[in-house]
Amino acid sequence: MTAANLLSVARILVVPIFVALLFSPGPEARLAAVLVFALAVATDALDGYLARSQSQVTKLGQFLDPLADKIVISAALLALNALGSLPLWVSLVIIGREVAVTGVRVALQRQGRSLPASALGKLKTAAQAAAIIAFMLPVDGLIAWPFMVVALILTLYSGAAYGLALRNPSLPGLPGKTPESIL
């Protein structure tokens, strides 16, 4: 297994740690949860850099990297729902899109094709992470909600871009190009 893939696995393995910290009492635990979550999200850029710089881009990595993102983001959203910090509908929109795109990736992989993470997908993940951190911090909702609105818009837009590329195979979206290349 490559170093980049190990980082993706490590991101998944820290999920129980930040969720446990998020549910722990006290501001120190909440801050620790934010830091662990932020570290997990930050390693997303590092694993991609490692894979490209070491010429170790693999099909497993192209699947594992976005899957790790989805697990980290989904766990944080569901924890915030359980804590009453975030409405359930927000999580359903984001997680629904993530499940749909992951399902498409699995189906394509079975056909010998891939749908690697795109620049728009990475921007969407960064926006989601920023919004989640805003909701994890003890700030007023008026500060946190604009971050979440941007994250929701990018979530829906990137999902539509993937869907459009997949519905129109004659357009330059698959194989080999990212969905936003058709927009």
GIFENKA-V221016 format. One record per residue. N is the residue number from 1. PSI is psi in whole degrees, 0 to 359 (* if undefined). OMEGA is omega in degrees with one decimal (* if undefined). Layout:
[[N	PSI	OMEGA] [N	PSI	OMEGA]]
This chain:
[[1	138	-177.4] [2	164	178.0] [3	321	179.4] [4	317	179.1] [5	325	176.2] [6	322	176.2] [7	320	177.3] [8	317	177.6] [9	319	178.8] [10	322	177.3] [11	319	179.3] [12	321	-176.4] [13	338	179.0] [14	353	-179.4] [15	310	179.7] [16	330	-179.2] [17	309	-178.0] [18	330	176.5] [19	316	177.5] [20	318	178.2] [21	322	-179.8] [22	325	179.8] [23	351	-179.7] [24	148	-179.4] [25	153	173.3] [26	148	-179.1] [27	332	179.0] [28	320	178.5] [29	320	179.2] [30	317	178.2] [31	320	177.0] [32	321	177.7] [33	316	178.6] [34	316	-178.7] [35	317	178.8] [36	317	177.9] [37	313	-179.6] [38	321	177.4] [39	317	178.5] [40	317	-180.0] [41	321	-178.3] [42	329	-179.9] [43	346	177.7] [44	315	178.9] [45	324	-177.4] [46	319	-178.1] [47	323	176.8] [48	318	177.6] [49	314	179.7] [50	314	-178.2] [51	315	-178.6] [52	315	-175.5] [53	333	179.8] [54	10	-178.3] [55	46	-179.2] [56	37	175.3] [57	123	-177.7] [58	160	175.2] [59	322	177.2] [60	315	179.7] [61	321	178.5] [62	335	176.2] [63	316	-173.7] [64	320	-178.0] [65	305	178.5] [66	330	177.0] [67	317	177.8] [68	318	177.0] [69	313	-176.6] [70	321	179.3] [71	315	-179.6] [72	310	-178.0] [73	314	-178.1] [74	318	178.9] [75	318	179.8] [76	317	179.1] [77	314	-179.0] [78	324	176.4] [79	318	178.3] [80	325	174.2] [81	311	-177.8] [82	328	178.7] [83	354	-179.6] [84	15	-178.2] [85	341	-173.8] [86	136	178.2] [87	148	-177.9] [88	324	-176.8] [89	327	178.9] [90	313	179.9] [91	320	-179.2] [92	320	178.2] [93	310	-176.2] [94	312	-177.9] [95	324	177.2] [96	316	177.6] [97	318	-178.1] [98	318	178.7] [99	318	-179.5] [100	313	-178.7] [101	321	177.7] [102	319	177.0] [103	318	177.1] [104	317	179.3] [105	317	-179.9] [106	315	-179.7] [107	317	178.9] [108	321	179.7] [109	323	177.6] [110	336	177.4] [111	3	-179.3] [112	13	178.6] [113	170	178.7] [114	160	175.8] [115	83	-177.0] [116	161	177.3] [117	136	-178.3] [118	171	176.5] [119	320	178.1] [120	321	177.1] [121	321	177.9] [122	319	177.6] [123	318	177.7] [124	316	179.3] [125	318	178.6] [126	319	178.5] [127	319	177.5] [128	316	-179.7] [129	316	178.8] [130	319	179.3] [131	318	179.4] [132	316	178.0] [133	319	178.2] [134	322	179.0] [135	335	178.1] [136	331	-179.4] [137	154	178.8] [138	67	178.1] [139	162	178.5] [140	145	179.5] [141	333	178.3] [142	335	176.9] [143	320	-175.2] [144	322	-173.4] [145	320	177.4] [146	324	175.9] [147	318	-178.3] [148	325	178.0] [149	315	177.1] [150	316	179.8] [151	318	179.8] [152	319	178.9] [153	313	179.4] [154	326	177.2] [155	311	-178.8] [156	319	-179.2] [157	313	-179.3] [158	323	175.8] [159	319	178.0] [160	322	179.0] [161	316	176.9] [162	315	-179.3] [163	318	179.4] [164	317	179.3] [165	322	-178.0] [166	329	-179.5] [167	335	-176.4] [168	77	-176.6] [169	342	178.3] [170	340	176.4] [171	155	-178.8] [172	68	177.6] [173	325	-179.1] [174	150	-16.3] [175	161	168.7] [176	345	179.2] [177	158	-179.1] [178	154	-177.8] [179	325	-177.4] [180	352	177.1] [181	345	178.7] [182	352	-177.3] [183	*	*]]
